């Protein structure tokens, strides 16, 4: 005999999916995601929050670096073409060097200090970082985001400077053949450009590590003062300029003044074509600039590393 089967109720309505609960979003999510949301709302479960929100990974923006190098090459090429068109070869060599220094100490800082920094960084050296949801959370995972971003910005500034200076080497040493400079004169000219631009790079790095608008504006003003502040002051007080307006080191009152902050007078003297020329008078100034830039970079790296040990 066959067993009787249970009667089927054809009148019962078919089962329908449960409608989503608008007032409880956690009920509409999978178990693991709901657990993370619950932990985040109650303030518990730091591991769940850290796993749910990933810190922003800072980058060096290599495309920006490539564009910067190409623009720098075009800057030097156009500078050489313009100076050749308006003057003799000897004067063109001098103004190419001045144009390169202006690009290193004024144009490059203006570009980098006016750019939006990569990464959604909001807390300077404190290790604060915005998560993907737009909130500002401060946890062990996000502290790494802030510290890494500070170090990355210092490294990116140094990488910028190294690339720009390396391109300048391709320009300055062939100029030695055109201007008939001695090897010693070319070396000290090169070192003057390198160390003064390195001092400007310290200010650029400071404006990028502390990306507040006031710090950026102050860093840019210091870059301009480093380049033209001292000769501007000498022009206002009437010292150190002859009737043609060119720095000579001897003022109208007979007071001997040698620029120690701005590189303009040193570069004017070091690009002379009068031979033989002894560049020893500028060695102390160039070496003191090298020491100042080195100390500045040590302080900048210390600021970036200080964020790692800052009390939370």
C-alpha positions, 0 to 999 in steps of 0.5 A: 500500500502506498502511504497517503501524502499530506494535502497541499494547501493551494490557497496559501499565498506564495512566500515573498522576500522580506522587504528591506527595513529602511530604519535598520540598514544593518539588517539588510547587510551580510553578517560580517559587514553588519558586525563591522557597522555595529562595532563602528556605531558602538565604538567597540571593535577597533580591529573591525573598524580598521579592517572596514576602513582602509587608510589612504596609501600615499603616492609620489605622483610619478606622472607629475614628476615626469611632467616637471622634468619635461617642463624644466627641459623646455624652460632651459631650452627656451631660456637659451634660445631667448638669450641668444636672440637678444645678446652675445654668446657670453651674456647669453651664458650668464643669463641662462644660469640666472634663468635656471636659478630663477626656475629652481628657486622661484618657479618650482616652489610656486608650482609645488606649493600651489598644487593639491597634495596627493592623498586625503590628508587632514592633520599635518604631523598628527597622523589624522587621515580621512577615511573613505566615508568622509569621516575623520577617524583616529586609530592605529591604522590611520596614524600610519597614513599621516606619518607615511604621508609626511615622509612621502612628501619630504621624499617627493620634494627631495626627488624633485630637487635631485631630478632638476639639479641633474638636468642642470648638470647637462647644461652648466658643464657644456657652458664651460666650453662656451664661456671659457671658464676654468674647471674650478670656476665651473665647479664652484658655480655649480655648487652655488646653484646646487646648495642655494636651490637645496635651501629653497627645497627645504622651504618647499618641503616645509610647505608640503609637510605642513600643508596649511595655507598660511605655512604655504604662503610663508614658505613661498615668501621665504623662497622669494626673499632668499632669492631677491630679498637681499638685493632689494634691500640693498637697492632701497638703502643704496648700498652695493649697487653701481650706477648701472644697477648691477651688484658690485660689492662696493656701495655708493658710500664706499661700504664694502658689502658682499651678499651672503643670503641671496645667490645673485652676486655670487652667480654674477661674479662666478659667471664672469669670462675675465680670466684668470678668475679666482673663485676663492672669495665665494667659498665661505659663503657657498660652504655656509649655504651648504651647511644651512641647507643640510641642517634644514633637511635634517630638521625637516626629516626630524619633523616627519619622523616626530609625527610617529612618536607624537602622543595620541 
